[in-house]
Amino acid sequence: MPVRPEFLEGRACVPQSPPDHGHNSTVMTLLVQFHSAGVRHAGTGNGYRFTDCSSETTALLIPDLYVKHRKPAGSDESHYLRYPGWYPGDLLALVGEVTSTNHETDTGPKFRAYAAAGIPVYVLIDRHTKSAHCYTDPVLPGDDPTEAYYKTDEKVNLGDPLPLPAPYPTLDTAPFLDD
């Protein structure tokens, strides 16, 4: 299987194994919910490059699910060619992760990287704790991205609806109980 490592907090993160059926099914169910609600520019599989104020790469991440602010422009496509496989992170309005073998990565380094990048909404389906989270209000208290966090955490048990801020839909988490 092709492996596409991510880079965050100064380390390469190589998946220990390919995502299982439950992970992939959850991601696709989320994507269908966003598309059914008319959310434009939602997708999966793209890589994003995050930078600090001096344009140095701080993270290379592949969210399980994303919603872009807009369709990529010519400058975004140029960035993609300059950094093969990586769009600029400032395209993102929402990211989503579904835990699998990378549970600690999704709830730790990715959580901090997305907050440090100022991504307004981070949706996490935590299959280990059987909970769903909508994190909002990213905070970077200083210059250290490892100190970043989201101020607001709307948490529900899987099976309960997860409200997201407008213009996003309330997510039905009931299908994730079987995964």
ZIDASUL-V832105 format. One record per helix or strand of 2 or more residues. SS is the DSSP state (alpha for helix, beta for strand). FROM is the first residue (numbers start at 1). TO is the last residue. If there is no record, write none. Layout:
BEGIN
ss=SS from=FROM to=TO
ss=SS from=FROM to=TO
END
This chain:
BEGIN
ss=beta from=6 to=8
ss=beta from=11 to=13
ss=alpha from=21 to=36
ss=beta from=42 to=43
ss=beta from=47 to=51
ss=beta from=57 to=61
ss=beta from=65 to=68
ss=alpha from=74 to=82
ss=beta from=86 to=88
ss=alpha from=89 to=91
ss=beta from=92 to=98
ss=alpha from=103 to=107
ss=alpha from=109 to=116
ss=beta from=121 to=126
ss=beta from=131 to=139
ss=alpha from=145 to=147
ss=beta from=149 to=157
ss=alpha from=174 to=177
END
